[in-house]
Amino acid sequence: MIDRKEWTEHVAEKANTKARESRPGLEMLQQAAVKSSSLTGNPAWDTFLSYLQAAVDTTKLQRDAFQDKLTDPDLVNTEEMLRLKSNITRCSERIIAWETAISLPKDIIAEGEKAKSLLGRLEKEDAA
């Protein structure tokens, strides 16, 4: 039987082992965060983001129009209903993809900060 202290030590050791195994990935993420931070605030990147946001807005309008047609009580054609559902799904997927692209630098920077913190902790433990 192990006690609580031994279990806590075991869990901490396993977490450290996992962090050490993923060190190369953490280092890459930290470097990507530095590179991504140079994108934010860049006029060319801001223009690109404005194009993506315009695409999101236009696609939302298209999706809403398809949704309105689908909920029309006079619509009874099964093929037309399936086509509208398919178009709604496609629009939703595009919106998700574009919103992911828009948030990518911010997400990379945030995850890079986490990686930097974890790498700092690993370096302290290695030095000890």
C-alpha positions in Angstrom: 0.0 0.0 0.0 1.3 3.5 -0.8 0.3 6.6 1.1 -0.8 10.0 -0.2 2.7 11.5 -0.1 4.2 8.6 -2.2 1.3 8.9 -4.7 1.8 12.7 -5.0 5.5 12.2 -5.6 4.8 9.5 -8.2 2.4 11.8 -10.1 4.9 14.7 -10.0 7.7 12.4 -11.3 5.5 11.2 -14.1 4.5 14.7 -15.1 8.2 15.8 -15.2 9.1 12.7 -17.3 6.4 13.6 -19.7 7.5 17.2 -19.9 11.1 16.2 -20.5 10.0 13.8 -23.3 8.1 16.7 -25.0 10.9 19.2 -24.6 11.7 19.5 -28.3 8.1 20.3 -29.0 8.0 22.8 -26.2 11.1 24.5 -27.6 9.6 24.7 -31.1 6.4 26.1 -29.7 8.4 28.7 -27.7 10.2 29.7 -30.9 7.0 29.9 -32.9 5.5 32.2 -30.3 8.4 34.6 -30.8 7.9 34.6 -34.6 4.1 34.9 -34.2 4.5 37.9 -32.0 6.1 39.8 -34.9 3.0 39.2 -36.9 0.6 40.9 -34.6 0.6 44.6 -35.2 2.2 44.2 -38.7 0.1 46.2 -41.3 0.4 43.4 -43.9 -0.9 40.9 -41.3 -3.7 43.2 -40.2 -4.8 43.5 -43.9 -4.8 39.8 -44.2 -6.8 39.4 -41.1 -9.3 42.0 -42.4 -9.8 39.9 -45.5 -10.4 36.8 -43.4 -12.8 38.7 -41.2 -14.7 39.9 -44.3 -14.9 36.3 -45.5 -16.3 35.2 -42.2 -18.9 38.0 -42.2 -20.0 37.2 -45.8 -20.2 33.5 -45.1 -22.3 34.1 -42.0 -24.7 36.1 -44.2 -24.8 33.2 -46.7 -25.3 30.7 -44.0 -28.2 32.7 -42.5 -29.8 33.0 -46.0 -29.6 29.2 -46.4 -31.0 28.8 -42.9 -33.9 31.1 -43.7 -34.7 29.2 -46.9 -34.5 25.9 -45.0 -37.0 27.0 -42.4 -39.5 28.3 -45.0 -42.7 26.3 -44.4 -43.4 26.2 -48.2 -40.2 24.2 -48.8 -41.2 20.6 -49.4 -38.6 19.4 -51.9 -36.4 16.9 -50.1 -33.5 17.4 -52.5 -33.6 21.1 -52.0 -33.7 20.7 -48.2 -30.6 18.4 -48.4 -28.8 20.8 -50.6 -29.5 23.7 -48.2 -28.4 21.6 -45.2 -25.2 20.8 -47.0 -24.6 24.5 -47.8 -25.2 25.4 -44.2 -22.6 22.8 -43.1 -20.1 24.0 -45.6 -20.5 27.6 -44.6 -20.1 26.7 -40.9 -16.9 24.8 -41.6 -15.5 27.7 -43.6 -16.3 30.0 -40.7 -14.5 27.7 -38.2 -11.5 27.5 -40.5 -11.2 31.2 -41.0 -11.7 32.0 -37.3 -9.0 29.5 -36.5 -6.6 31.2 -38.9 -7.5 34.6 -37.4 -6.7 33.4 -33.8 -3.7 31.3 -34.7 -1.0 33.9 -33.8 -2.7 34.7 -30.5 -3.0 31.0 -29.7 0.6 30.3 -30.6 1.8 33.1 -28.5 -0.3 32.0 -25.5 0.9 28.4 -25.8 4.4 29.6 -26.3 4.3 31.4 -23.0 3.1 28.2 -21.3 5.9 26.3 -23.0 8.4 28.9 -21.9 7.2 28.6 -18.3 7.4 24.8 -18.4 10.9 24.9 -20.0 12.0 27.3 -17.3 10.7 24.9 -14.6 12.5 22.0 -16.2 15.8 23.9 -16.4 15.5 24.8 -12.7 14.9 21.1 -11.9 17.8 20.0 -14.1 20.1 22.5 -12.3 19.1 21.3 -8.9 
